[in-house]
């Protein structure tokens, strides 16, 4: 069973704090300027996820053995979601598929009346992080979104390669005090 007992200082060291609503406002501004904001933000966030994971690997904090556990812990501890539940972990021939139920997602829970899912930056970050750790292509997408009226946000992650996930179905990660 994953430990989820990491020290939050690993996230705040060399970091800046940005109010979540400010990030929502920035997204809304980009959305008005760029028709294809989702793809651009997905790609940019994927790079940010890769760079963050690389820094954590260099510090000796992140390995293949704790990749998903630390990712989901940091995702909630960092305020990108209030709660993440691992709904499914499916190992296939040459790939692994993980489905996450995400409650209180940074964008999905704060934006409404959208035609498409809005959490592309979050799924991009997740994909980039795992891609850096595992060294294989990782794709992620939001399959349902509260902002478009779905009952929950769901993220699907596909890892193209043989990995041994360090989380199991039913694992829950929650934001402390959230």
Buried (B, 14 or more C-beta within 10 A) or exposed (E): EBEBEBEEEBBEEEEEEEEBEEBBEEBBEBBEEEEEBBEBBBBBBBBBBBEBBBBBBEEEBBEBEBBBBBBBBBBBBBBBBBBBBBBEBEBEEEBBBBBBBBBBBBBBBBBEEBEEBBBBBBBBBBBBBBBBBBEBEBBBBBBBBBBBEBEBBBBBBBBBEEBEBBBEEEBEBBBEEE
